[in-house]
Amino acid sequence: MKIQTNDPIIEFYDRNPENEWNRLFITPYRRLEFEVVHYFMDRHLPPQGRILDLGGGPGRYTISLAKKGYKASLVDISPANIEFARKKIAGCGAAENVETLIAADARRLPMFEAATFDAVLCMGPLYHLVEQRERLQCLRECARIMKPEAPLFVTLLPRWTYLRDALRAGTFEKVTEDQRAAVAEILQRGHSNAAQIPNAYFCHPNELAQWFLETGFDLVEMASCHGFASFMDEKVNAIARNASAWQALIRWVLESCADPAALSSAEHLLGIGKRRRAMTP
């Protein structure tokens, strides 16, 4: 499957790879997502092995994994992200642990043989695939290249994120004036061609279990990437000035992030699955 040169997702991420590189570190609130994801990776990753960072943008997680001794590969749909990652990896001190850097579509990965990877991070592609068949195709390709019982990490956008983000950004009035039809479509079916975010799918948390069931995975657990602190940017950033309060916040975020009450109000959802020994449900 060739990458389309006029793909709005590629155009969006090609504009400024540095923005995506800085996203998880630009504020303490954004850092919470990085902390939560690593917490769950530490719980579920094998102690060593080959890991694919699929849709990993400019390579933050690729570099983190390589520094921990894993053999990491990075695939992203944005050629600009891959070139940016190549430069960052060259100076990261663990470049020898990065095996593959390639721009490709997450729905088809012919460059990798079956049962190649001990884990896959698919933290991005699923919320840019608006059709169910495309999401299932991506997950089946992940299953194909993963070893039996290997963990899969995915991120999702919950259905109400579109409106909660508008409230936070101060654009809610514009949404109520210009985007009523788009909001109605998102709340009904998860996406809208008139939405401000290109090709985005907003899910119900319970959808992931069914996607996994149909593609060869068992759902292990789900978490909110910010726990009880989702969308509370200003308050979190202010608390970070106090070291003891910051440590307490991280502890309680980690305690709350898998609570079912936190899932539907999350900004991003993290889902962890395990590749079944048999590919059929």
N, C-alpha and C positions, 0 to 999 in steps of 0.2 A: 504494500500500500504506500504509494508515493505521497510525500508531504505536499499539500497544495500551497503554491506560492501566494495565493490571495486569501489564505485562511485568516480570519480575524483574530484567532487566538495567537497565531504566530506573530502577526503584526503587533498585537498588544504586548507580548513579552519581548519581542525584538527591540522595542523602542528604547528601553533603558534597563539592561540586565542588572545594573548596580542597585536599582531600586529593590529588586527581588532579593539580591544578595544581602542588603541591609535590613530587609523587612523584619526579620526575627530578632534584631538587635537594636533597632532604632529607638525603642523605648522599653522601660521595664515591663510594661503590659505585654508587648510583643514577645519579650523574652520568656514570659510564662509558657507560651506554646512550645518553645524549644525545650524548656525544662520538663513539661508534661510528656512530650513525645519521647524524650530520652529516658524518662522514668519507665515508661512502658516498654521501650526497646530493651532496657536492662532486664526487665522481667521476662521477656519472651524470646530475645535473640539467642541463638546458640553461642557458646563461648568462642567459636571461631568458624570460618567458612567464607563462602562467596555470597555477596549481597548485591542485588540490583536496586539502584535508586531510580525508579521509573517516574518520569515527570519531575525530576529533582531540580529543575531550574539551573541556577548557577553553581550548585554543588555543595551547599552548606552541609547537608547530611552525608554526602559522599566523603567529604574531607574528614568529618567527625569520625565516620566509621573506619576510614583508612588509618587515622591516627590511633585507633584502638586495636589495629592489627588485622582487621578484616580485609579480604580482597574485594574491593568495591568496583562497581561499574555504574556509569551514569548515562541515562538516556533521557533526552528531552526533545520536545517538538520544536523548540526555538533554536535555530542555529546560532543566534547571538548569545544565548545563554550558554551553549556548549563551548563557544570560543572564550567567553568570559571565564567559565569554569576551568578551562585548560590552563589559563594564566594563573589562576588562584591555586590550582593543584600543583603547578610547577614549583611554587614557593612555599608549599605547606609543610614540607619536611617528611611527608609520607607518600610522595608521588609513586614510589615503587609498588605501593599497594593498590593503585588504581589501574584496573585492567583495560577498561573500555570507556571511551567517550564518544558518543554518537548522537546525531540528531535523527530522530525517528518517531513514528506514530505509535502510541502505546497499544493500539489495537492489533498490531502485527509486528512481531519481533523475529523475523527469520534468521537474523544473525546469531541467535542463541539456540542451542540444541535443547531437546527435552531434558528435564530433570537436572538442570545446570546449577540452580541457585539454592542456597541454604536458607534464604529469606529474600523477600521483595518488599520494598517500600513503594507504594503506589499512592503517593500523597499529593494529589493534584489532578490527575487525568479524569477521575470519575465525576468531578463536578464541572468538567468542561465537555462532557459527553451527554447531550440532552436527550438522546433517544435510548430507550431501555436496551434495545438490541446492541447498541454501541458499548454501553457499560458492561453488558454480559460478555461481549466479544473481548473486551479488555481483560476482564477477570478470567476468562477461559485461557487467554494467552498467558496470563500470569501463572495459572495452574499448570499449563503445559511445561513451562520452563523451570518450575519449582520441584524440589525433591519432596517425596511423601513426608507429611507431618511438618513441613517447613512453615514458619509463620509469615503471614501477609499483613502489612499495615496499610490502611487506606484512610484518607481524609475526605470528609463530606461537608456540604453546606446545608444546614437545616432549613426547613421551609420558611420560618419566620425571620431568618437572618436578613432578608432583603429590607424589611421594614425596620427592624431594630438597628441596622446599620444606617439607615436614613435618619432615624432619630438622633443617633450619636453624631453623625456628620453635619447636622443642621440643615439637611435637605428635605426634611419630611414635608414641609409645605409645598415644595416643588413636586414631590411625589403625589401629594393629594390633588394637585392642580393638573399635572401633565401625565401622570403615570397610573391612573386608576385602572385602566384596562390591563396594563402590564401586571399590576399587583394582583388583580383578579385571576389572571392566567397562571401566575406563579402559585398562588394559594390553591388553585384547582388542580393543576397538572405539573407544577414544579419548574416551569420555564416559560419565558415569553421572548419573542423576537424583538419586542419593544423595550426590553429591560435595559438599564444602563450598563450592566456587566455583560460582555459578549459571551454568547454560547454557554450560559451557566445553568446548571440544574440544582434546584433546591429540594432536598428530600425530606421525607418523614423518617425519623430514626429507625422505625421498625422495618423499613424497606431492605436494609442491608442483609438481614438474616435470610430473606428470600433470594436475594442476588447470590449470596454465598451458597445457598442450598442448590441453586441451579447450575453452579459453575465449579463444584468440586471442593468447596471449603466448608468447614464448621466455624460458626461464630464463637469466638472465645470470650471477648468482652468489648464493650464500647465505653468511650469517655468523652467528656467535654474538654477541649484543649485549654480552657481557662477556668474550669470548675465553676464555683459559685460567683467568681469575679468576672464572668463574661460581660463584655461591653462597658466595663467600668474603668475605662482608660485613665481618666484624670485622677481618680481616687487611688488606683494602683500605682501610678507614676509618683504620686505624692508620698505614699507609704514607703516607696523604695529608698527614700532619703534616710529612713531609720533602719539600721541593719537588723536589729532584733525583730522589729515589726515585719520587715520583708521576709525573714526566715519563717516567721509564724504564718504569713500569708501563703508562702509556697507550701508549707506543710498542710494547711487547711484546703488549699486548692487541690493538692494531690489526694486528700481524703474525700473531697466532694466530687471530683471529676467523673467518677464512675457511677455516682448516684443517679438513678433514673430521672429524678426531678431536674437534674442539670442538663439532660441531653437535649430536650426540645428547645431550651433557651440558650443553647450554645452558639458561639460564633462559628467555630469549626468543630466537627466531630471526628474523633479518631476511632476506627474500628480495627480490631485484630482478629484475624481468622487463621485457621490451621488447614493446610492442604491435606485432603483425605488421601488415604493410601490408594483407593480406587477412585477414578475420575468421575464415575457416574454418581448422581445423588443417592 
